[in-house]
Amino acid sequence: MRNKPDLIAQFLKNVGVAILFGIVYINAGHVSSPLYQDGLLDTKAANINSLMFMCMMFCMAGNVQAVPYLCSSLVLYRRELKANAYGTFSFFAAQIITALPIQMFFHLFFIIILYFMVDFTSNSEHFFYYLFNLYFANIASYSSALAVSAAIEVEVLALAAYPAQFLVLTTFTGYAIKLDSIPDYWFWVTYIDYCRWCLTGL
């Protein structure tokens, strides 16, 4: 909480991107059936599908900025671990639990602005489903950034590895490559890919 410039930057980033997405997709949230025409996805449905993918990418890829912070805190973690001050799980849990309220605060601004500008269904059930689907995916992505930071001690390499592993995961979401086009020997990745489950849910 003492890192005010970072908090301000996160707030401006979430509000700015939400307004940008909202302007591009303004009032596009109501898609009437049929969703398919001549066997192809209808233009309005395809636009919303693109918006869902972009929201997922923004919420998850934004955690790349956490990698330098996590790498710097791992120096302290390794010192305390050697001194038997605490274990790996307690450090991991503390990092995730302390991130939850901060992530939710900024995530809430992003979703509120975007949801109502796009004019999705004005229904609390749909709103909270959309909010928490992307929020839990965001936390999974943050956990992934923590794992990469812990596995790779050099900050520059960790910063390179996180986007690379994230791009591999987004390949198997079913957006760029349809799920039925993925070869059988790679299909197992779709079951462990949190990006795929987020997009499927959306």
N, C-alpha and C positions, 0 to 999 in steps of 0.2 A: 504493500500500500504506500510505502514511502517513495516508490519510484514513480513520481507524478508525471514526468514527461512520457514515460511508456504508457501509462494509463490514458493520458490525453490522446496520444497517437492511436491507441487501440479504439478509443471512442470515436475519433474522427474517421478512422478507417471503416468501422462498421456502419456508421451513419452515412458516410459518403458513398460507399458501395451500395448500400440499401437504396438510397435515392437514385443512384445511377441505374441500377437494375429496375427500380420502380418506374423510372421515366421510359426506359426502353420497352418494358412490358406492361405499360399502364393500361388498366382495365381489360387485361387479356385473360383474367382468371376464370371466366365462365366459358367453358367449351361445350357447345351443344353437340349432340350426337347427329350423325354418325361420326365416330372417331376415325374411321377408315373410309377412303374413297378410291375405288378401283384397285383395292388391295394395298394401297399406300396410306401412311399416316396422314390425316388431314392437317393442313397448314397450321391451324390454331392449336391442335393437339401437339404437333411437333414443336411449336414455339414454347408451350408450357413444359414439354419434356426437356427442351434445352434449358429453360429457366431452372428446373429442378436440378439438372446436372451442374449448372453454373453455381447455384447456391451450395450444393454439396462440395464442389471444388473450393469455393471461397472459404467455407467454414472449416474445412479440413486443412487446406494448404496454408491457411493463415498461421498454423502452428509452427511453421518453419522459423518464425521469429523467436520461438521459445527455445530453440536449440542452443544458441550462444549462452543464454541464461542458465540452461540446464547443465551445459558443459562446465561453466564456471562454478556452479554449486557442487558438481561432482568432485572437484578438488577437495573441498571440505568433507564431502561424504567419504572419500577413500581414506582420508586421514582419520576420521572418526571410526571407520570400520576397522582399521588396523588397531585402534585403541580399544576395540570391543565396546564402543559407546552405544551402538545400535546396529541392527541387522539390515540386510538388503530390503526385505519386505516392508519394514517400518518406514524406511526412507522413501521407498516407492509410493506407499500408501499416503504418507504425509504430503508428498509432492502433488499427488492427484487430488486429495481432499482439500488442500488449500487452494487449488486451482478452480475447484467447482463453483464457488460463488462468484469469483471474478469473471470466469468464462460465461456464466449464466447472465450476469449483469450486461455485458456487452452484446451477447448473443440476443438477448431480449430486445434491445434497441433495433438490431438488424432485422429481426423477424417482424416486429410490430410495424415498422415503416414499410417493409417490403410487402407484407401480407395484405395490408389495406390499400396500398397503391396499385398492386396487381389486381385487387378486388377478387380475392379468393372467397370461397363460401363463408358468409358471416355466421359462423356457427362455432361455439366454444369448443366442441369436440374436435372439429377439424383443425382449429387453430392450435390447440394444445398438442394434438398429434403431430402437426407440422413442426411446432416449436421443439418438442422433445425428441423427435426423430433426428433432426439436425443437431440438437444439443448432444445427444449420446454419441453420435458419429464424431462430433467435435472432440469429445472427451476421449474416444477411442483413438483419434488421431493424435491427441496430446500425449496419450500413453505411448503411442508408437514413437513419437519424437523423443520421449524420455528414454525408451529402450534403445533407440539409435544413439543417443548421446551417451548412454552408459556403455554401450558396446564399442563405440569408437571414441578414443580418448582425445584425438586431435580435433579441435573445433572446426577447422576448415574442411576436413574430411567428413565430419558429421553433417555439416551444412550442405555438402554435395550429395551425401548418401540419402538424407531424408527425402528430398524431392524425387530422387531416382526411384526409391522404393514406392513412393506414393504414386508416381506415374505408372509403374508396373501394376499396382493394384487397380488403378482406374481403367486400365486396359481391359480388365476382366469384369467390369461392372455390367456389361450388356448394352452400353450406350454406343461406343465407337465400333465394337465388334459384337454382333448379335450373339446371344448365348448359344443358340443352336449351330453357330458357325465355329465355335471354339473346338479345336481338336480334342478327342477323348482323353489323350494323355495329359492335357492341360486343364481339363474341366474341374479337377479336384480343387484348383486354386479358387474357383468361384464360391466354394463352400466356406472357405476361411477368410474371404475378402470382405472386410467390414464395409468397404465402399459399395460393393454390390448390394448388400442387404439394405443399406441406407437408400440407395437409388430405387431399389425394388419397392421399398416401403413408401417412398414419395410418390 
